[in-house]
Each structure stands twice: as C-alpha cells, then as structure tokens.
Amino acid sequence: KKPHVAKYMQLPPLASRRPRSSRTLLAPVPDLLVINIMLPSYPPSGLLSKKRIDGPGHSIVIFAKLSEGAKASYDDPAMKLWSKFVNTKTPKERERLKMITRVANDYDLKLDRITSALLRRYNGVPWLVRPEYEFHTGEGY
C-alpha cells in the first residue's frame, strides 16, 4: 500500500501556480489531481472483533489534469469552490468531501436482485465521505 502514490510516479512537468484572476481574489489551484483509491480485498471486521486496517488490497489511481478552459475561468463558481477546498487550512473544511460514483453498464454486471436494486437506487447519488482520507501536495499537484 502506497498512501502518497504520486511521489512514486513520473508526473508531467506542470506549472504549480496560476496567476490570480483580475476580478476575484482566487488562490492558485494545482494543475494535476492524483486520486488513489485503495480497496481492501479482505473481509470487513465484525462487530466484536478487532478493527483490521491492514492487509492485501488493490489501488485505483486516477490522474486528472486541469483543462485550459478551466484555467481561464477563474470566475466560475466550481473553480471558486475547488480553490477554496484545496487552499483551506481548516481541517473542518476538509471533512466535507462528497463523492459521486456511477456505474454506466449496470445491466452487463449480472448482479443478484438485491445488489442490482441497490445499485439502481444509489447509482450516481452523491454521498458524504467519512474523513478517512489524506491529502498530499507536491510540484504541480
């Protein structure tokens, strides 16, 4: 398991800071976002057993580069929100992370009835992530 996976990757050279907009006092945002989703491949702990936090698993690493259009749209509400989130120093602000997951081909998965019904019910629905994540910064990310 590599929690700060970006420091082990050869990332493209990117500018780490952008000029401020002339119309707003927006803090700079990183050009690159690296998301490392770590999925355990062991069963969850039971109610009366000791919580297991280490074991075999898989990582899904996603790289997202800020588009040229987004770089030019500092007055956009989404960019303002992103800037506020990445530049906050308050831990309380960082605990408000929402995730939206969506499965596009759920009919191809051949799931049982209960799982299929749950997937249809919550597919694409935003949910609040518990603060069990870490943020790391580096050159350009």
C-alpha positions as CSV (number, residue, x, y, z in Angstrom):
1,K,0.0,0.0,0.0
2,K,1.3,3.4,-1.0
3,P,-0.7,6.2,0.5
4,H,1.2,9.0,-1.3
5,V,1.4,7.3,-4.6
6,A,2.2,10.5,-6.6
7,K,5.7,10.7,-5.2
8,Y,6.5,7.3,-6.8
9,M,5.1,8.3,-10.2
10,Q,6.8,10.2,-13.1
11,L,4.4,13.1,-13.5
12,P,4.4,15.5,-16.4
13,P,6.1,18.8,-15.7
14,L,3.3,21.3,-14.9
15,A,3.2,24.8,-13.5
16,S,2.2,24.6,-9.8
17,R,0.7,28.1,-9.6
18,R,-1.6,30.1,-11.8
19,P,-1.9,33.9,-11.9
20,R,-4.8,35.3,-10.0
21,S,-7.9,36.5,-11.8
22,S,-8.2,40.2,-12.3
23,R,-11.8,40.1,-11.0
24,T,-11.5,37.8,-7.9
25,L,-9.1,37.1,-5.2
26,L,-8.8,33.4,-6.0
27,A,-5.9,31.4,-4.6
28,P,-4.0,29.3,-7.1
29,V,-5.1,25.7,-7.8
30,P,-2.9,22.7,-8.8
31,D,-2.8,21.7,-12.4
32,L,-2.9,18.0,-11.6
33,L,-5.1,16.0,-9.3
34,V,-4.0,12.5,-8.4
35,I,-6.6,10.3,-6.7
36,N,-5.5,7.0,-5.2
37,I,-8.5,4.8,-4.2
38,M,-7.3,1.9,-2.0
39,L,-9.7,-1.1,-1.9
40,P,-9.1,-3.9,0.7
41,S,-9.5,-7.4,-0.6
42,Y,-10.1,-8.9,2.9
43,P,-13.5,-9.1,4.6
44,P,-14.5,-6.3,7.0
45,S,-14.1,-6.7,10.7
46,G,-17.0,-8.0,12.7
47,L,-18.8,-6.0,15.5
48,L,-17.0,-7.7,18.3
49,S,-13.6,-8.3,16.6
50,K,-10.6,-6.0,16.4
51,K,-10.8,-3.5,13.6
52,R,-8.5,-4.6,10.8
53,I,-6.8,-1.7,8.9
54,D,-4.0,-3.5,7.1
55,G,-4.0,-6.4,4.6
56,P,-4.0,-7.2,0.9
57,G,-5.8,-4.9,-1.4
58,H,-5.9,-3.0,-4.7
59,S,-5.3,0.6,-5.8
60,I,-7.1,2.5,-8.5
61,V,-5.0,5.6,-9.4
62,I,-6.7,8.4,-11.4
63,F,-4.8,11.4,-12.9
64,A,-6.8,14.5,-13.8
65,K,-5.3,17.5,-15.5
66,L,-6.9,20.9,-15.2
67,S,-8.2,21.8,-18.7
68,E,-7.2,25.0,-20.5
69,G,-10.9,26.2,-20.3
70,A,-10.9,25.7,-16.5
71,K,-7.6,27.6,-16.2
72,A,-9.2,30.5,-17.9
73,S,-12.5,30.5,-16.0
74,Y,-11.5,31.7,-12.5
75,D,-14.8,33.4,-12.0
76,D,-16.7,30.1,-12.4
77,P,-18.4,29.0,-9.2
78,A,-17.0,25.5,-9.5
79,M,-13.4,26.8,-9.8
80,K,-14.0,29.1,-6.8
81,L,-15.2,26.1,-4.7
82,W,-12.3,24.0,-5.9
83,S,-9.8,26.8,-5.0
84,K,-11.4,27.2,-1.5
85,F,-11.2,23.5,-0.9
86,V,-7.5,22.9,-1.9
87,N,-6.3,26.1,-0.2
88,T,-8.1,25.8,3.1
89,K,-6.1,25.5,6.3
90,T,-9.1,24.5,8.4
91,P,-9.4,20.7,9.0
92,K,-13.2,21.1,9.4
93,E,-13.5,22.3,5.8
94,R,-11.6,19.3,4.5
95,E,-14.1,16.9,6.2
96,R,-16.8,18.0,3.8
97,L,-15.9,15.8,0.8
98,K,-18.7,14.5,-1.4
99,M,-18.3,11.6,-3.8
100,I,-20.4,10.7,-6.7
101,T,-20.0,7.2,-8.1
102,R,-21.8,5.9,-11.1
103,V,-21.8,2.6,-12.9
104,A,-22.6,3.1,-16.6
105,N,-23.1,-0.5,-17.6
106,D,-25.0,-2.0,-14.6
107,Y,-27.1,-4.2,-16.9
108,D,-23.9,-6.0,-18.0
109,L,-22.8,-6.9,-14.5
110,K,-25.2,-9.8,-13.9
111,L,-25.8,-8.9,-10.3
112,D,-28.3,-10.6,-8.0
113,R,-31.7,-8.9,-7.4
114,I,-30.9,-7.2,-4.2
115,T,-27.5,-5.8,-5.3
116,S,-29.0,-4.7,-8.6
117,A,-31.8,-2.9,-6.9
118,L,-29.3,-1.2,-4.5
119,L,-27.1,-0.2,-7.4
120,R,-30.1,1.3,-9.4
121,R,-31.3,3.2,-6.3
122,Y,-27.9,4.8,-5.4
123,N,-26.2,4.9,-8.8
124,G,-25.0,8.5,-9.4
125,V,-26.3,9.7,-6.0
126,P,-23.8,12.0,-4.1
127,W,-22.7,10.8,-0.7
128,L,-20.5,12.3,2.1
129,V,-17.2,10.6,2.5
130,R,-16.1,9.9,6.1
131,P,-12.8,11.6,6.9
132,E,-10.7,8.5,6.3
133,Y,-8.5,10.1,3.6
134,E,-5.3,12.0,3.3
135,F,-4.2,14.9,1.2
136,H,-0.7,15.3,-0.1
137,T,0.9,18.1,-2.2
138,G,3.8,18.2,-4.5
139,E,5.1,20.1,-7.5
140,G,2.1,20.7,-9.7
141,Y,-0.4,18.6,-7.6
